[in-house]
Amino acid sequence: MKNNYQTLLKHPKWFVRRKEILNRDKEQCVICSSSIKLEVHHRQYHFSKSKNTFVPPWQYDDKYLITICNHCHNMGHDQIKKIPIFKIR
């Protein structure tokens, strides 16, 4: 998943979606309010059983995307080693 996912994060549709989430969160980390090195984080991943592939990152509902700074993102991944994957239709 990692290589394919990294490729999808370079897609123009992701840049548009990422900007929407950054704007929604007022361009600051929802955890610490930092505005430095911001990232848009997926709270979970969705796997489409019918398409046998992961849902593209820009197709997630707002509730699954949050703005966090690099520091908080790394701390979160240190505490939670694996982001949940949910299989959908």
Backbone bond lengths (Angstrom), bond angles and torsions (degrees), N, CA, C in turn:
res aa  C-N    CA-C-N  psi(-1)  N-CA   C-N-CA  omega(-1)  CA-C   N-CA-C  phi
1 M - - - 1.456 - - 1.520 111.22 -
2 K 1.335 117.94 -38.18 1.458 121.11 -171.32 1.529 112.68 -56.53
3 N 1.320 118.61 -49.53 1.469 120.41 -178.08 1.523 111.29 -64.19
4 N 1.315 117.34 -45.24 1.457 121.08 179.12 1.527 110.07 -63.83
5 Y 1.323 116.78 -42.01 1.460 121.20 -179.66 1.522 110.52 -63.56
6 Q 1.318 117.59 -42.33 1.464 121.67 178.91 1.531 110.54 -61.21
7 T 1.300 116.98 -36.98 1.467 121.32 177.12 1.526 110.44 -65.81
8 L 1.325 116.54 -42.88 1.466 120.53 179.85 1.530 111.59 -63.59
9 L 1.316 117.44 -30.89 1.470 120.80 179.62 1.526 112.48 -71.37
10 K 1.321 117.20 -5.96 1.465 121.41 176.24 1.536 111.05 -101.62
11 H 1.312 116.10 0.06 1.466 121.47 -177.86 1.537 109.86 -75.04
12 P 1.336 118.15 141.06 1.478 120.87 178.86 1.534 113.64 -55.55
13 K 1.328 117.64 -33.61 1.465 119.87 179.21 1.533 111.20 -64.53
14 W 1.339 116.63 -33.77 1.464 119.06 177.85 1.527 110.34 -69.80
15 F 1.323 118.04 -38.49 1.468 120.48 178.90 1.532 110.88 -60.09
16 V 1.317 116.50 -40.06 1.465 120.69 178.87 1.526 109.80 -67.31
17 R 1.319 116.88 -47.95 1.471 121.41 -178.65 1.529 111.00 -63.61
18 R 1.317 116.08 -41.96 1.466 121.46 179.01 1.528 110.37 -59.28
19 K 1.314 116.63 -44.46 1.469 121.31 179.74 1.527 110.81 -62.95
20 E 1.332 117.54 -38.31 1.467 120.93 177.00 1.530 111.07 -59.18
21 I 1.318 116.28 -44.08 1.470 120.38 -178.61 1.525 110.43 -70.32
22 L 1.320 117.63 -41.09 1.467 120.52 176.67 1.534 110.48 -59.45
23 N 1.318 116.80 -43.55 1.466 120.68 178.13 1.524 111.28 -63.77
24 R 1.315 115.90 -44.61 1.465 119.99 179.71 1.535 111.24 -57.66
25 D 1.331 116.05 -40.38 1.465 121.54 -177.66 1.529 112.71 -90.56
26 K 1.332 115.48 15.33 1.468 122.62 175.94 1.530 112.98 57.70
27 E 1.337 114.65 34.38 1.471 122.35 176.13 1.527 112.94 52.39
28 Q 1.340 114.48 42.13 1.464 118.64 174.54 1.520 110.80 -148.05
29 C 1.310 115.10 154.17 1.455 122.76 -179.34 1.527 109.70 -61.80
30 V 1.335 116.55 130.55 1.460 120.23 -179.69 1.527 111.94 -72.92
31 I 1.322 117.62 -10.61 1.468 121.49 -179.97 1.522 111.25 -95.53
32 C 1.338 117.21 -52.22 1.472 119.99 -173.01 1.527 113.97 -116.29
33 S 1.324 118.21 -3.30 1.476 124.95 -179.97 1.526 114.50 72.11
34 S 1.314 117.97 9.95 1.460 120.77 176.78 1.528 109.82 -65.84
35 S 1.327 116.08 151.85 1.461 120.69 175.19 1.532 110.34 -116.96
36 I 1.321 116.54 17.68 1.464 122.74 -177.29 1.531 110.26 -106.19
37 K 1.339 115.87 135.19 1.470 123.50 177.40 1.530 112.14 50.37
38 L 1.316 116.05 58.54 1.461 121.21 -177.32 1.524 112.31 -80.29
39 E 1.321 114.63 145.29 1.456 122.65 177.81 1.522 108.28 -134.84
40 V 1.303 116.45 153.24 1.467 120.06 173.25 1.521 106.45 -103.64
41 H 1.323 114.44 121.02 1.461 122.42 -172.94 1.518 110.66 -105.30
42 H 1.339 116.14 137.65 1.466 122.26 172.86 1.529 107.56 -88.54
43 R 1.311 116.65 123.63 1.473 120.79 178.99 1.522 111.68 -70.23
44 Q 1.310 116.31 -24.10 1.462 122.25 177.05 1.516 107.78 -158.06
45 Y 1.324 115.60 162.23 1.457 121.19 176.33 1.525 108.74 -109.51
46 H 1.329 115.33 150.55 1.460 120.96 178.78 1.514 109.20 -119.10
47 F 1.320 115.05 131.71 1.452 122.31 178.31 1.520 108.44 -111.40
48 S 1.326 116.39 123.19 1.461 121.82 179.73 1.523 109.55 -85.30
49 K 1.331 115.89 112.66 1.464 119.76 179.53 1.528 110.76 -66.29
50 S 1.325 116.94 -38.54 1.463 119.83 -177.03 1.531 112.28 -67.33
51 K 1.330 116.29 -32.08 1.470 120.62 -179.87 1.519 112.30 -99.68
52 N 1.331 116.22 -8.52 1.460 123.26 -179.82 1.532 112.34 54.70
53 T 1.337 114.57 43.42 1.454 120.28 179.57 1.528 109.73 -156.20
54 F 1.319 115.40 164.39 1.453 119.43 176.24 1.522 110.37 -74.45
55 V 1.328 115.35 146.07 1.463 121.45 176.92 1.529 107.63 -66.74
56 P 1.331 118.96 134.30 1.468 120.63 179.07 1.534 111.05 -57.83
57 P 1.317 118.63 144.78 1.462 121.57 -173.92 1.524 114.62 -59.52
58 W 1.303 118.75 -25.94 1.466 121.38 -178.21 1.538 112.25 -81.65
59 Q 1.322 118.49 -6.83 1.468 120.80 -178.26 1.535 113.47 -95.52
60 Y 1.307 118.15 6.74 1.465 121.04 -179.00 1.523 111.14 -81.38
61 D 1.342 115.33 145.65 1.459 120.87 173.46 1.528 109.65 -64.02
62 D 1.315 115.44 154.35 1.469 121.09 179.60 1.524 112.89 -51.99
63 K 1.319 117.20 -38.71 1.465 120.62 -174.84 1.532 113.12 -63.76
64 Y 1.317 117.61 -15.73 1.461 120.72 179.88 1.531 113.09 -97.98
65 L 1.326 117.21 0.04 1.461 121.94 -177.46 1.524 109.90 -122.54
66 I 1.338 116.53 132.86 1.461 121.12 177.94 1.524 109.71 -137.75
67 T 1.321 115.26 152.41 1.457 121.53 175.13 1.517 108.54 -90.81
68 I 1.321 115.49 125.41 1.465 120.61 174.87 1.520 108.82 -139.76
69 C 1.326 114.91 153.31 1.469 119.17 177.54 1.531 108.93 -78.61
70 N 1.295 115.94 162.75 1.453 121.81 -178.82 1.528 111.38 -56.47
71 H 1.327 116.63 -40.96 1.471 120.93 -178.78 1.533 110.89 -61.95
72 C 1.327 117.78 -50.95 1.470 121.58 179.72 1.529 111.21 -65.28
73 H 1.323 116.90 -35.90 1.458 121.36 178.30 1.529 110.09 -61.71
74 N 1.317 115.74 -47.89 1.468 119.93 179.22 1.521 111.67 -64.11
75 M 1.329 116.88 -41.85 1.473 119.93 178.09 1.520 110.73 -61.67
76 G 1.328 116.73 -40.99 1.462 120.96 178.72 1.513 112.18 -62.15
77 H 1.329 116.99 -42.76 1.455 120.62 179.59 1.528 111.00 -70.22
78 D 1.320 117.98 -28.67 1.462 120.50 175.63 1.529 110.46 -66.96
79 Q 1.335 116.64 -36.52 1.466 121.24 -178.47 1.526 111.89 -81.72
80 I 1.322 115.86 -40.12 1.470 121.27 179.45 1.523 106.64 -114.12
81 K 1.303 115.96 102.10 1.467 120.95 -172.96 1.517 114.03 -65.81
82 K 1.321 117.16 -28.04 1.460 119.40 -174.23 1.527 110.04 -136.95
83 I 1.325 116.01 128.05 1.461 121.14 175.72 1.518 108.30 -77.66
84 P 1.340 117.84 134.06 1.471 119.97 -177.72 1.537 112.78 -61.89
85 I 1.311 115.06 143.90 1.463 122.41 175.18 1.525 107.75 -115.17
86 F 1.328 116.77 124.89 1.449 121.91 179.12 1.520 109.66 -111.07
87 K 1.319 115.49 131.75 1.457 120.33 177.70 1.516 108.72 -88.23
88 I 1.324 114.94 128.87 1.465 121.49 179.81 1.517 108.86 -121.35
89 R 1.297 115.77 171.02 1.476 120.03 -179.32 1.474 113.60 -60.54
